[in-house]
Amino acid sequence: MTNLENLPNVNREQLHRPNHGRIAAKPLPHKPRILLLYGSLRERSYSRLVVEESARLLQALGAESKIFDPRGLPQPDTEDESHSKVKELRDLMIWSEGQVWCSPERHGSMTGIFKSQIDWVPLNLGGVRPTQGKTLAVMQVCGGSQSFNAVNQMRILGRWMRMVTIPNQSSVAKAFLEFEDNGRMKSSPFYNRIVDVMEELVKFTLAMRANKDYFVDRYSERVESAAQLSQRVNQRT
């Protein structure tokens, strides 16, 4: 008895063994595209300063980075998708191949400002899943001692959005002590960790972007498509 014969509930035609020949870092004609989101509207927003520092690092690592400014983004369900800020955010989601999320921790959670940005992005957008298969790095800033509540929540969000969240992450404790007056981050172990995270994100994005369609190809979806096709073809006139 073969392995497949021992699996009577499996559609043999739609069960694909991993193809090592399909997994390769194929060169693409543009730099890795990384979108960065932050979660505070304060004039001196430490999550924004972390994101700006991260954008500089990404550019140094050979990526193209864009930062979304959440000012003016309406609360979910108060406007529709024609709002200019909503359209800007969704267009950037489609444009990106990887993302960086950074939120302050407030009351043991990510901020509402950050969550609202994610809530404006549906799982399906015009027949396209805007975040599926994109890489993700999560970071947070803390007003006090180091905590990981916000990054843990963002990992759940990333999984729900079908993103590939990298193993490394950053949590900056007492963020108000980690930046110069000009907004640049001081040299510290916290800074080194952010460098680690950005370096790892670029590596994962390079590996994933040429193979994304292969990695997110799912048996359950192939079976559903095959069943729908069979039903349509075999319909009686």
N, CA, C and O of each residue as an XYZ file, in Angstrom:
948
protein
N       0.846     -1.190      0.000
C       0.000      0.000      0.000
C       0.890      1.252      0.000
O       1.773      1.390      0.847
N       0.652      2.162     -0.954
C       1.440      3.392     -1.015
C       0.944      4.373      0.038
O      -0.106      4.186      0.654
N       1.728      5.416      0.222
C       1.349      6.426      1.208
C       0.001      7.053      0.886
O      -0.807      7.285      1.785
N      -0.248      7.329     -0.397
C      -1.501      7.947     -0.791
C      -2.676      6.998     -0.644
O      -3.781      7.426     -0.312
N      -2.451      5.715     -0.887
C      -3.532      4.752     -0.748
C      -3.976      4.620      0.696
O      -5.083      4.156      0.971
N      -3.121      5.022      1.612
C      -3.454      4.982      3.030
C      -4.148      6.257      3.486
O      -4.425      6.429      4.673
N      -4.429      7.158      2.533
C      -5.105      8.417      2.832
C      -6.345      8.537      1.960
O      -6.339      9.275      0.975
N      -7.404      7.824      2.309
C      -8.582      7.777      1.423
C      -9.313      9.104      1.282
O     -10.061      9.290      0.322
N      -9.119     10.022      2.207
C      -9.846     11.292      2.149
C      -9.101     12.378      1.383
O      -9.576     13.508      1.279
N      -7.927     12.030      0.846
C      -7.103     13.018      0.164
C      -7.314     12.957     -1.338
O      -7.345     11.877     -1.929
N      -7.458     14.116     -1.946
C      -7.520     14.219     -3.396
C      -6.095     14.084     -3.934
O      -5.280     14.991     -3.762
N      -5.794     12.965     -4.580
C      -4.424     12.683     -4.986
C      -3.884     13.696     -5.987
O      -2.705     14.046     -5.951
N      -4.751     14.165     -6.880
C      -4.290     15.109     -7.908
C      -3.918     16.460     -7.314
O      -3.109     17.190     -7.887
N      -4.506     16.798     -6.165
C      -4.281     18.116     -5.589
C      -3.317     18.103     -4.402
O      -3.069     19.146     -3.796
N      -2.776     16.938     -4.069
C      -1.773     16.858     -3.017
C      -0.394     16.930     -3.657
O       0.041     15.982     -4.311
N       0.288     18.042     -3.473
C       1.568     18.284     -4.134
C       2.716     18.124     -3.144
O       2.720     18.752     -2.086
N       3.675     17.295     -3.484
C       4.870     17.209     -2.664
C       5.727     18.468     -2.865
O       5.757     19.027     -3.962
N       6.427     18.915     -1.806
C       7.295     20.093     -1.977
C       8.309     19.887     -3.089
O       8.945     18.839     -3.193
N       8.442     20.914     -3.914
C       9.342     20.861     -5.056
C      10.540     21.761     -4.767
O      10.439     22.985     -4.846
N      11.667     21.151     -4.435
C      12.838     21.942     -4.086
C      13.316     22.811     -5.249
O      13.954     23.840     -5.030
N      13.018     22.414     -6.453
C      13.423     23.206     -7.604
C      12.660     24.505     -7.721
O      13.096     25.429     -8.408
N      11.497     24.581     -7.036
C      10.695     25.798     -7.079
C      11.155     26.829     -6.063
O      10.773     27.997     -6.144
N      11.969     26.407     -5.110
C      12.364     27.292     -4.017
C      13.752     27.848     -4.312
O      14.757     27.161     -4.130
N      13.799     29.081     -4.762
C      15.072     29.710     -5.103
C      14.924     31.216     -4.974
O      13.843     31.760     -5.199
N      15.996     31.881     -4.616
C      15.994     33.340     -4.507
C      16.190     33.939     -5.900
O      17.265     34.437     -6.234
N      15.132     33.880     -6.698
C      15.215     34.369     -8.062
C      15.300     35.903     -8.069
O      14.562     36.563     -7.338
N      16.183     36.468     -8.878
C      16.302     37.932     -8.913
C      15.066     38.572     -9.535
O      14.525     38.072    -10.522
N      14.629     39.674     -8.952
C      13.521     40.449     -9.490
C      14.043     41.839     -9.868
O      15.065     42.277     -9.338
N      13.358     42.530    -10.771
C      13.909     43.776    -11.325
C      13.815     44.990    -10.407
O      14.120     46.100    -10.841
N      13.404     44.817     -9.158
C      13.303     45.958     -8.263
C      13.761     45.567     -6.859
O      13.859     44.384     -6.533
N      14.035     46.557     -6.049
C      14.445     46.326     -4.675
C      13.268     45.769     -3.856
O      12.111     45.984     -4.217
N      13.555     45.059     -2.764
C      12.458     44.634     -1.874
C      11.668     45.846     -1.393
O      12.253     46.848     -0.980
N      10.357     45.758     -1.443
C       9.488     46.882     -1.102
C       8.911     46.682      0.303
O       8.165     45.735      0.553
N       9.268     47.580      1.202
C       8.883     47.435      2.598
C       8.022     48.619      3.038
O       8.413     49.776      2.882
N       6.849     48.315      3.586
C       5.944     49.319      4.149
C       6.100     49.326      5.663
O       6.148     48.270      6.295
N       6.180     50.524      6.242
C       6.337     50.657      7.687
C       5.142     51.395      8.285
O       4.743     52.450      7.791
N       4.574     50.827      9.356
C       3.438     51.406     10.058
C       3.817     51.686     11.505
O       4.560     50.918     12.115
N       3.312     52.778     12.051
C       3.551     53.091     13.463
C       2.233     53.467     14.128
O       1.222     53.656     13.452
N       2.248     53.576     15.464
C       0.976     53.632     16.177
C       0.772     54.782     17.135
O       0.114     54.608     18.160
N       1.317     55.965     16.838
C       1.122     57.109     17.723
C       1.082     58.383     16.909
O       1.802     58.521     15.920
N       0.232     59.321     17.329
C       0.108     60.604     16.642
C       0.785     61.732     17.413
O       0.644     62.899     17.047
N       1.514     61.402     18.468
C       2.211     62.430     19.223
C       3.250     63.141     18.349
O       3.794     62.571     17.404
N       3.505     64.412     18.702
C       4.518     65.148     17.939
C       5.873     64.458     18.027
O       6.584     64.349     17.028
N       6.231     63.993     19.223
C       7.447     63.189     19.385
C       7.013     61.756     19.652
O       6.965     61.296     20.793
N       6.706     61.079     18.579
C       6.221     59.699     18.643
C       7.404     58.749     18.558
O       8.118     58.727     17.555
N       7.612     57.965     19.608
C       8.763     57.075     19.610
C       8.569     55.891     18.674
O       9.545     55.371     18.135
N       7.336     55.456     18.471
C       7.120     54.397     17.476
C       7.432     54.923     16.079
O       7.947     54.187     15.237
N       7.121     56.192     15.833
C       7.477     56.782     14.526
C       8.989     56.925     14.393
O       9.548     56.659     13.329
N       9.655     57.345     15.471
C      11.105     57.487     15.408
C      11.782     56.136     15.178
O      12.772     56.058     14.452
N      11.263     55.082     15.784
C      11.803     53.738     15.535
C      11.597     53.349     14.075
O      12.494     52.788     13.445
N      10.416     53.649     13.541
C      10.120     53.325     12.147
C      11.024     54.120     11.203
O      11.507     53.578     10.209
N      11.255     55.391     11.503
C      12.130     56.200     10.649
C      13.559     55.656     10.681
O      14.233     55.615      9.652
N      14.018     55.237     11.866
C      15.349     54.641     11.959
C      15.397     53.332     11.180
O      16.386     53.029     10.514
N      14.324     52.567     11.271
C      14.250     51.294     10.545
C      14.262     51.514      9.039
O      14.886     50.754      8.299
N      13.567     52.563      8.585
C      13.544     52.863      7.150
C      14.940     53.185      6.638
O      15.304     52.785      5.532
N      15.719     53.902      7.429
C      17.096     54.198      7.031
C      17.912     52.912      6.925
O      18.682     52.731      5.982
N      17.740     52.038      7.886
C      18.465     50.768      7.868
C      18.064     49.929      6.656
O      18.918     49.327      6.005
N      16.770     49.890      6.354
C      16.296     49.114      5.211
C      16.897     49.627      3.905
O      17.292     48.842      3.042
N      16.962     50.929      3.771
C      17.557     51.509      2.564
C      19.034     51.156      2.463
O      19.539     50.882      1.375
N      19.735     51.162      3.617
C      21.147     50.790      3.621
C      21.337     49.320      3.269
O      22.376     48.928      2.738
N      20.318     48.508      3.572
C      20.375     47.073      3.284
C      19.877     46.745      1.875
O      19.770     45.575      1.508
N      19.575     47.777      1.092
C      19.205     47.556     -0.300
C      17.729     47.450     -0.577
O      17.338     46.999     -1.653
N      16.889     47.856      0.371
C      15.441     47.791      0.176
C      14.874     49.180     -0.093
O      15.520     50.189      0.186
N      13.674     49.221     -0.632
C      12.921     50.466     -0.796
C      11.890     50.518      0.319
O      11.164     49.548      0.538
N      11.818     51.638      1.025
C      10.915     51.724      2.167
C       9.971     52.911      2.026
O      10.345     53.972      1.525
N       8.730     52.705      2.485
C       7.736     53.770      2.532
C       7.033     53.709      3.876
O       6.663     52.635      4.350
N       6.853     54.885      4.489
C       6.208     55.002      5.789
C       4.811     55.580      5.600
O       4.639     56.611      4.949
N       3.812     54.907      6.175
C       2.442     55.432      6.103
C       2.199     56.343      7.300
O       2.448     55.963      8.444
N       1.711     57.548      7.024
C       1.376     58.514      8.061
C      -0.100     58.323      8.422
O      -0.965     58.591      7.589
N      -0.411     57.866      9.648
C      -1.811     57.588      9.983
C      -2.652     58.820     10.291
O      -3.856     58.695     10.512
N      -2.051     60.004     10.312
C      -2.836     61.205     10.573
C      -3.871     61.400      9.463
O      -3.549     61.365      8.275
N      -5.108     61.605      9.876
C      -6.188     61.793      8.910
C      -6.888     60.514      8.509
O      -7.889     60.563      7.795
N      -6.388     59.366      8.949
C      -7.079     58.103      8.649
C      -8.311     58.005      9.537
O      -8.180     58.050     10.760
N      -9.497     57.873      8.966
C     -10.704     57.821      9.799
C     -10.815     56.496     10.557
O     -10.170     55.506     10.210
N     -11.630     56.504     11.578
C     -11.907     55.268     12.292
C     -12.638     54.298     11.353
O     -13.439     54.736     10.527
N     -12.379     52.999     11.464
C     -13.064     52.029     10.604
C     -14.584     52.181     10.703
O     -15.138     52.390     11.782
N     -15.228     52.070      9.565
C     -16.689     52.107      9.427
C     -17.281     53.511      9.519
O     -18.498     53.662      9.410
N     -16.455     54.545      9.716
C     -16.985     55.905      9.697
C     -16.931     56.506      8.305
O     -17.622     57.486      8.027
N     -16.118     55.931      7.426
C     -16.018     56.332      6.020
C     -15.993     55.056      5.192
O     -16.037     53.954      5.739
N     -15.924     55.205      3.882
C     -15.794     54.019      3.045
C     -14.417     54.001      2.391
O     -13.580     54.865      2.655
N     -14.190     52.998      1.526
C     -12.864     52.804      0.955
C     -12.461     53.893     -0.045
O     -11.321     53.913     -0.509
N     -13.381     54.790     -0.376
C     -13.029     55.877     -1.296
C     -12.283     57.007     -0.598
O     -11.754     57.897     -1.264
N     -12.231     56.988      0.721
C     -11.505     58.028      1.467
C     -10.039     58.003      1.053
O      -9.461     56.930      0.879
N      -9.440     59.170      0.894
C      -8.086     59.257      0.334
C      -7.059     58.525      1.194
O      -6.166     57.874      0.653
N      -7.164     58.615      2.512
C      -6.189     57.951      3.379
C      -6.380     56.435      3.366
O      -5.407     55.685      3.436
N      -7.603     55.995      3.277
C      -7.869     54.556      3.189
C      -7.304     54.007      1.886
O      -6.669     52.952      1.867
N      -7.542     54.735      0.797
C      -7.015     54.300     -0.496
C      -5.492     54.282     -0.482
O      -4.876     53.355     -1.008
N      -4.880     55.306      0.121
C      -3.421     55.351      0.209
C      -2.888     54.139      0.964
O      -1.925     53.509      0.526
N      -3.509     53.809      2.096
C      -3.058     52.677      2.905
C      -3.216     51.361      2.144
O      -2.310     50.528      2.155
N      -4.343     51.170      1.492
C      -4.573     49.917      0.763
C      -3.632     49.792     -0.436
O      -3.146     48.702     -0.735
N      -3.382     50.888     -1.110
C      -2.442     50.847     -2.234
C      -1.038     50.466     -1.756
O      -0.334     49.705     -2.420
N      -0.641     51.000     -0.603
C       0.675     50.661     -0.055
C       0.736     49.196      0.372
O       1.773     48.547      0.236
N      -0.370     48.684      0.885
C      -0.414     47.271      1.258
C      -0.171     46.384      0.032
O       0.578     45.409      0.101
N      -0.804     46.727     -1.074
C      -0.620     45.969     -2.315
C       0.804     46.128     -2.829
O       1.410     45.164     -3.298
N       1.341     47.343     -2.742
C       2.695     47.632     -3.237
C       3.756     46.845     -2.485
O       4.727     46.385     -3.085
N       3.583     46.688     -1.197
C       4.644     46.135     -0.351
C       4.842     44.644     -0.566
O       3.922     43.917     -0.940
N       6.073     44.214     -0.319
C       6.418     42.791     -0.286
C       6.739     42.342      1.137
O       6.736     41.150      1.443
N       7.011     43.305      1.987
C       7.253     43.062      3.399
C       6.808     44.279      4.186
O       6.648     45.364      3.625
N       6.608     44.101      5.492
C       6.139     45.209      6.305
C       6.834     45.215      7.664
O       7.307     44.187      8.150
N       6.881     46.415      8.264
C       7.354     46.614      9.628
C       6.216     47.258     10.404
O       5.702     48.303     10.005
N       5.823     46.643     11.508
C       4.792     47.199     12.375
C       5.421     47.571     13.701
O       6.107     46.753     14.314
N       5.196     48.799     14.153
C       5.721     49.240     15.442
C       4.637     50.029     16.174
O       4.111     51.008     15.645
N       4.311     49.605     17.374
C       3.291     50.282     18.171
C       3.810     50.539     19.575
O       4.582     49.741     20.107
N       3.395     51.639     20.178
C       3.615     51.762     21.616
C       2.755     50.726     22.343
O       1.744     50.268     21.810
N       3.155     50.363     23.548
C       2.285     49.552     24.394
C       1.510     50.484     25.313
O       2.094     51.237     26.093
N       0.189     50.421     25.211
C      -0.678     51.279     26.021
C      -1.720     50.405     26.701
O      -2.455     49.679     26.033
N      -1.786     50.470     28.012
C      -2.673     49.611     28.798
C      -2.441     48.138     28.456
O      -3.389     47.358     28.353
N      -1.174     47.769     28.281
C      -0.836     46.377     28.019
C      -1.219     45.892     26.646
O      -1.378     44.690     26.431
N      -1.371     46.819     25.704
C      -1.859     46.435     24.372
C      -1.287     47.385     23.330
O      -0.717     48.423     23.665
N      -1.446     47.012     22.050
C      -1.150     47.948     20.967
C      -2.151     49.096     21.039
O      -3.201     48.968     21.668
N      -1.834     50.195     20.407
C      -2.726     51.350     20.443
C      -3.883     51.202     19.458
O      -3.818     50.432     18.500
N      -4.944     51.964     19.725
C      -6.063     51.994     18.786
C      -5.661     52.593     17.450
O      -6.184     52.198     16.408
N      -4.723     53.559     17.473
C      -4.234     54.166     16.236
C      -3.636     53.088     15.335
O      -3.883     53.070     14.129
N      -2.848     52.188     15.929
C      -2.240     51.137     15.109
C      -3.290     50.140     14.635
O      -3.320     49.785     13.457
N      -4.151     49.686     15.544
C      -5.139     48.664     15.183
C      -6.078     49.176     14.096
O      -6.511     48.401     13.243
N      -6.401     50.476     14.114
C      -7.299     51.023     13.092
C      -6.717     50.870     11.690
O      -7.450     50.642     10.728
N      -5.399     50.998     11.583
C      -4.767     50.837     10.265
C      -4.971     49.412      9.744
O      -5.287     49.207      8.572
N      -4.788     48.444     10.622
C      -4.974     47.048     10.211
C      -6.441     46.768      9.904
O      -6.750     46.020      8.977
N      -7.350     47.369     10.682
C      -8.776     47.107     10.486
C      -9.300     47.664      9.162
O     -10.360     47.249      8.694
N      -8.570     48.596      8.558
C      -8.990     49.119      7.260
C      -8.565     48.212      6.104
O      -8.933     48.462      4.956
N      -7.805     47.176      6.391
C      -7.315     46.300      5.319
C      -8.059     44.974      5.378
O      -7.831     44.193      6.301
N      -8.941     44.697      4.422
C      -9.686     43.440      4.436
C      -8.801     42.274      4.016
O      -7.751     42.460      3.402
N      -9.249     41.066      4.362
C      -8.509     39.875      3.937
C      -8.559     39.718      2.428
O      -7.628     39.185      1.825
N      -9.641     40.178      1.817
C      -9.758     40.124      0.366
C     -10.053     41.515     -0.159
O     -10.893     42.233      0.383
N      -9.355     41.888     -1.219
C      -9.514     43.217     -1.808
C      -9.538     43.067     -3.314
O      -8.497     42.894     -3.948
N     -10.729     43.134     -3.884
C     -10.854     42.963     -5.323
C     -10.366     41.609     -5.809
O      -9.759     41.504     -6.875
N     -10.636     40.563     -5.017
C     -10.198     39.223     -5.392
C      -8.749     38.935     -5.056
O      -8.257     37.841     -5.335
N      -8.046     39.905     -4.454
C      -6.637     39.742     -4.085
C      -6.511     39.844     -2.574
O      -7.088     40.741     -1.960
N      -5.762     38.932     -1.974
C      -5.475     39.043     -0.546
C      -4.291     39.995     -0.391
O      -3.169     39.632     -0.744
N      -4.510     41.191      0.122
C      -3.469     42.223      0.069
C      -2.260     41.960      0.952
O      -1.220     42.589      0.757
N      -2.360     41.050      1.916
C      -1.220     40.817      2.808
C      -0.712     39.377      2.761
O       0.319     39.079      3.363
N      -1.392     38.494      2.078
C      -1.002     37.085      2.086
C       0.392     36.862      1.520
O       0.706     37.311      0.418
N       1.233     36.158      2.290
C       2.560     35.812      1.829
C       3.597     36.902      1.979
O       4.771     36.675      1.688
N       3.191     38.091      2.432
C       4.157     39.162      2.647
C       4.882     38.922      3.972
O       4.307     38.366      4.908
N       6.128     39.337      4.046
C       6.879     39.185      5.280
C       6.517     40.301      6.255
O       6.017     41.354      5.860
N       6.780     40.048      7.534
C       6.398     41.006      8.568
C       7.403     40.971      9.711
O       7.796     39.902     10.177
N       7.815     42.159     10.155
C       8.613     42.318     11.366
C       7.800     43.136     12.358
O       7.204     44.144     11.980
N       7.764     42.716     13.629
C       6.979     43.405     14.648
C       7.909     43.990     15.708
O       8.887     43.363     16.117
N       7.580     45.210     16.144
C       8.374     45.907     17.154
C       7.438     46.733     18.032
O       6.316     47.049     17.634
N       7.907     47.076     19.223
C       7.127     47.944     20.088
C       8.055     48.846     20.886
O       9.235     48.549     21.069
N       7.490     49.966     21.360
C       8.206     50.849     22.272
C       7.446     50.888     23.586
O       6.216     50.838     23.610
N       8.196     50.978     24.683
C       7.614     50.941     26.016
C       7.957     52.219     26.764
O       9.062     52.746     26.632
N       7.005     52.717     27.552
C       7.275     53.875     28.382
C       8.026     53.522     29.641
O       8.663     54.380     30.253
N       7.957     52.256     30.037
C       8.647     51.791     31.225
C       9.516     50.599     30.910
O      10.235     50.587     29.911
N       9.450     49.593     31.768
C      10.289     48.412     31.592
C       9.867     47.636     30.353
O       8.770     47.815     29.825
N      10.761     46.777     29.909
C      10.533     46.048     28.664
C       9.351     45.101     28.794
O       9.208     44.399     29.796
N       8.511     45.088     27.777
C       7.348     44.213     27.725
C       7.185     43.702     26.299
O       7.773     44.242     25.362
N       6.385     42.662     26.147
C       6.203     42.059     24.823
C       4.723     41.850     24.490
O       4.394     41.069     23.597
N       3.847     42.531     25.193
C       2.412     42.353     24.942
C       2.017     42.799     23.540
O       1.284     42.095     22.846
N       2.503     43.968     23.122
C       2.105     44.500     21.817
C       2.645     43.647     20.679
O       1.915     43.356     19.732
N       3.924     43.234     20.753
C       4.469     42.423     19.662
C       3.775     41.060     19.598
O       3.582     40.514     18.512
N       3.404     40.513     20.748
C       2.687     39.241     20.736
C       1.324     39.391     20.055
O       0.904     38.518     19.296
N       0.641     40.498     20.330
C      -0.645     40.737     19.675
C      -0.478     40.957     18.179
O      -1.296     40.498     17.382
N       0.580     41.660     17.802
C       0.812     41.899     16.380
C       1.155     40.610     15.647
O       0.839     40.462     14.466
N       1.795     39.684     16.333
C       2.042     38.370     15.713
C       0.727     37.662     15.411
O       0.591     37.028     14.364
N      -0.230     37.763     16.310
C      -1.548     37.179     16.059
C      -2.200     37.847     14.855
O      -2.769     37.175     13.995
N      -2.114     39.176     14.798
C      -2.669     39.902     13.656
C      -2.002     39.475     12.351
O      -2.674     39.242     11.346
N      -0.673     39.374     12.377
C       0.047     38.981     11.172
C      -0.365     37.605     10.687
O      -0.529     37.377      9.489
N      -0.530     36.683     11.638
C      -0.970     35.336     11.251
C      -2.376     35.381     10.661
O      -2.662     34.699      9.678
N      -3.253     36.186     11.262
C      -4.622     36.310     10.760
C      -4.643     36.909      9.354
O      -5.500     36.573      8.538
N      -3.679     37.809      9.081
C      -3.589     38.432      7.770
C      -2.783     37.582      6.786
O      -2.473     38.026      5.680
N      -2.443     36.348      7.203
C      -1.714     35.381      6.366
C      -0.338     35.888      5.959
O       0.106     35.690      4.828
N       0.326     36.542      6.900
C       1.667     37.058      6.639
C       2.714     36.110      7.237
O       2.415     35.297      8.111
N       3.944     36.238      6.741
C       5.057     35.428      7.226
C       5.845     36.298      8.208
O       6.674     37.111      7.802
N       5.579     36.119      9.492
C       6.212     36.936     10.512
C       7.568     36.348     10.880
O       7.661     35.177     11.248
N       8.617     37.157     10.781
C       9.966     36.651     11.009
C      10.168     36.345     12.494
O       9.471     36.916     13.333
N      11.107     35.457     12.837
C      11.306     35.079     14.239
C      11.761     36.239     15.128
O      11.312     36.348     16.269
N      12.641     37.103     14.625
C      13.198     38.162     15.464
C      12.184     39.277     15.682
O      11.272     39.459     14.875
N      12.345     40.024     16.777
C      11.467     41.141     17.080
C      12.216     42.106     17.995
O      13.305     41.798     18.480
N      11.623     43.275     18.225
C      12.281     44.288     19.053
C      11.276     44.917     20.006
O      10.142     45.212     19.628
N      11.710     45.118     21.252
C      10.924     45.843     22.246
C      11.868     46.820     22.940
O      12.791     46.407     23.642
N      11.634     48.106     22.743
C      12.522     49.140     23.271
C      11.962     49.647     24.601
O      10.919     50.300     24.636
N      12.660     49.341     25.688
C      12.231     49.786     27.013
C      12.620     51.248     27.244
O      13.641     51.717     26.740
N      11.778     51.969     28.026
C      12.044     53.374     28.345
C      12.520     54.127     27.100
O      13.602     54.712     27.070
N      11.677     54.086     26.092
C      12.061     54.619     24.780
C      12.464     56.092     24.851
O      13.254     56.553     24.028
N      11.937     56.825     25.812
C      12.266     58.252     25.911
C      13.741     58.493     26.240
O      14.241     59.609     26.092
N      14.429     57.448     26.683
C      15.862     57.581     26.979
C      16.748     57.171     25.802
O      17.964     57.357     25.855
N      16.164     56.622     24.753
C      16.944     55.989     23.693
C      17.141     56.849     22.456
O      17.700     56.382     21.464
N      16.690     58.101     22.497
C      16.782     58.960     21.313
C      17.419     60.301     21.652
O      17.217     60.853     22.734
N      18.192     60.806     20.703
C      18.766     62.140     20.833
C      17.671     63.190     20.592
O      16.573     62.863     20.140
N      17.983     64.434     20.896
C      17.011     65.507     20.687
C      16.608     65.637     19.221
O      15.494     66.066     18.921
N      17.515     65.265     18.299
C      17.216     65.373     16.868
C      16.411     64.190     16.331
O      16.149     64.105     15.132
N      16.019     63.275     17.229
C      15.188     62.155     16.811
C      15.942     60.920     16.384
O      15.328     59.901     16.069
N      17.262     60.987     16.367
C      18.049     59.821     15.998
C      18.253     58.907     17.212
O      18.400     59.375     18.341
N      18.260     57.602     16.956
C      18.382     56.637     18.041
C      19.835     56.513     18.488
O      20.754     56.505     17.669
N      20.023     56.417     19.793
C      21.362     56.270     20.353
C      21.894     54.865     20.095
O      21.125     53.924     19.895
N      23.208     54.736     20.102
C      23.829     53.419     20.003
C      23.578     52.659     21.302
O      23.860     53.170     22.386
N      23.050     51.445     21.195
C      22.697     50.666     22.376
C      22.352     49.250     21.938
O      22.214     48.993     20.742
N      22.210     48.316     22.894
C      21.721     46.983     22.532
C      20.335     47.028     21.886
O      20.018     46.182     21.049
N      19.505     48.006     22.268
C      18.193     48.131     21.630
C      18.342     48.483     20.149
O      17.634     47.949     19.295
N      19.272     49.388     19.864
C      19.517     49.745     18.461
C      20.050     48.545     17.689
O      19.620     48.284     16.565
N      20.981     47.818     18.289
C      21.543     46.642     17.612
C      20.464     45.614     17.299
O      20.510     44.968     16.252
N      19.497     45.456     18.194
C      18.420     44.501     17.937
C      17.569     44.942     16.754
O      17.138     44.110     15.956
N      17.323     46.247     16.634
C      16.560     46.731     15.488
C      17.311     46.468     14.189
O      16.705     46.112     13.177
N      18.633     46.643     14.218
C      19.443     46.310     13.042
C      19.271     44.824     12.711
O      19.095     44.465     11.547
N      19.323     43.971     13.718
C      19.112     42.536     13.509
C      17.775     42.257     12.840
O      17.690     41.475     11.893
N      16.731     42.907     13.347
C      15.379     42.665     12.835
C      15.272     43.095     11.373
O      14.703     42.372     10.555
N      15.812     44.262     11.040
C      15.730     44.736      9.659
C      16.548     43.851      8.724
O      16.121     43.560      7.607
N      17.711     43.427      9.176
C      18.535     42.536      8.364
C      17.811     41.220      8.091
O      17.821     40.716      6.968
N      17.188     40.675      9.125
C      16.462     39.415      8.962
C      15.240     39.594      8.067
O      14.920     38.718      7.263
N      14.557     40.730      8.206
C      13.381     40.988      7.370
C      13.762     41.030      5.897
O      13.064     40.451      5.064
N      14.859     41.706      5.563
C      15.282     41.788      4.164
C      15.618     40.401      3.635
O      15.261     40.071      2.505
N      16.296     39.589      4.429
C      16.647     38.234      3.994
C      15.393     37.409      3.721
O      15.291     36.751      2.686
N      14.442     37.446      4.650
C      13.212     36.678      4.457
C      12.422     37.191      3.262
O      11.824     36.409      2.524
N      12.422     38.517      3.071
C      11.678     39.087      1.943
C      12.298     38.673      0.623
O      11.578     38.349     -0.322
N      13.628     38.677      0.540
C      14.299     38.233     -0.678
C      13.971     36.777     -0.992
O      13.771     36.413     -2.151
N      13.917     35.947      0.051
C      13.621     34.527     -0.162
C      12.162     34.303     -0.533
O      11.846     33.414     -1.325
N      11.272     35.112      0.040
C       9.839     34.872     -0.136
C       9.262     35.479     -1.404
O       8.373     34.888     -2.017
N       9.749     36.649     -1.810
C       9.007     37.394     -2.826
C       8.978     36.692     -4.181
O       8.000     36.815     -4.918
N      10.027     35.966     -4.512
C      10.031     35.243     -5.783
C       9.314     33.900     -5.673
O       9.041     33.251     -6.682
N       9.013     33.491     -4.451
C       8.394     32.180     -4.236
C       7.057     32.269     -3.510
O       6.502     31.248     -3.103
N       6.535     33.491     -3.344
C       5.338     33.682     -2.530
C       4.163     32.851     -3.016
O       3.497     32.185     -2.223
N       3.906     32.889     -4.316
C       2.754     32.153     -4.843
C       2.875     30.659     -4.568
O       1.872     29.977     -4.360
N       4.096     30.159     -4.569
C       4.299     28.736     -4.289
C       4.089     28.426     -2.807
O       3.451     27.431     -2.464
N       4.625     29.277     -1.933
C       4.529     29.017     -0.506
C       3.099     29.128      0.013
O       2.737     28.422      0.955
N       2.284     29.988     -0.572
C       0.923     30.172     -0.070
C      -0.095     29.345     -0.857
O      -1.299     29.477     -0.637
N       0.368     28.510     -1.757
C      -0.521     27.608     -2.498
C      -1.002     26.521     -1.542
O      -0.186     25.789     -0.981
N      -2.319     26.404     -1.349
C      -2.877     25.525     -0.329
C      -3.708     24.405     -0.931
O      -4.454     24.592     -1.892
N      -3.549     23.233     -0.326
C      -4.305     22.061     -0.758
C      -5.807     22.316     -0.672
O      -6.533     22.008     -1.616
N      -6.286     22.872      0.439
C      -7.729     23.068      0.624
C      -8.313     23.974     -0.451
O      -9.443     23.766     -0.893
N      -7.549     24.979     -0.875
C      -8.035     25.882     -1.908
C      -7.981     25.226     -3.285
O      -8.838     25.476     -4.131
N      -6.969     24.384     -3.505
C      -6.919     23.677     -4.786
C      -8.076     22.689     -4.895
O      -8.666     22.546     -5.966
N      -8.401     22.020     -3.822
C      -9.511     21.071     -3.840
C     -10.821     21.799     -4.094
O     -11.645     21.343     -4.887
N     -11.015     22.926     -3.426
C     -12.241     23.690     -3.614
C     -12.372     24.155     -5.059
O     -13.453     24.072     -5.643
N     -11.290     24.638     -5.631
C     -11.327     25.103     -7.014
C     -11.626     23.946     -7.972
O     -12.377     24.109     -8.934
N     -11.035     22.781     -7.703
C     -11.280     21.626     -8.554
C     -12.736     21.195     -8.476
O     -13.334     20.832     -9.489
N     -13.312     21.233     -7.267
C     -14.699     20.834     -7.107
C     -15.632     21.800     -7.823
O     -16.595     21.380     -8.464
N     -15.350     23.084     -7.717
C     -16.177     24.077     -8.392
C     -16.087     23.919     -9.909
O     -17.092     24.021    -10.611
N     -14.881     23.671    -10.405
C     -14.711     23.475    -11.831
C     -15.480     22.245    -12.303
O     -16.136     22.285    -13.343
N     -15.402     21.161    -11.548
C     -16.106     19.933    -11.921
C     -17.615     20.148    -11.945
O     -18.308     19.655    -12.835
N     -18.113     20.881    -10.969
C     -19.550     21.138    -10.928
C     -20.013     21.944    -12.134
O     -21.080     21.686    -12.692
N     -19.214     22.911    -12.527
C     -19.595     23.756    -13.651
C     -19.543     22.979    -14.968
O     -20.443     23.097    -15.800
N     -18.479     22.181    -15.153
C     -18.304     21.448    -16.397
C     -19.367     20.354    -16.563
O     -19.805     20.081    -17.681
N     -19.773     19.741    -15.474
C     -20.700     18.616    -15.538
C     -22.151     18.984    -15.360
O     -23.003     18.104    -15.233
N     -22.448     20.272    -15.347
C     -23.851     20.687    -15.220
C     -24.639     20.251    -16.454
O     -24.145     20.324    -17.579
N     -25.871     19.796    -16.225
C     -26.746     19.436    -17.350
C     -27.337     20.695    -17.961
O     -27.753     21.612    -17.252
N     -27.366     20.724    -19.255
C     -27.936     21.880    -19.936
C     -29.444     21.783    -19.908
O     -30.129     22.662    -20.430
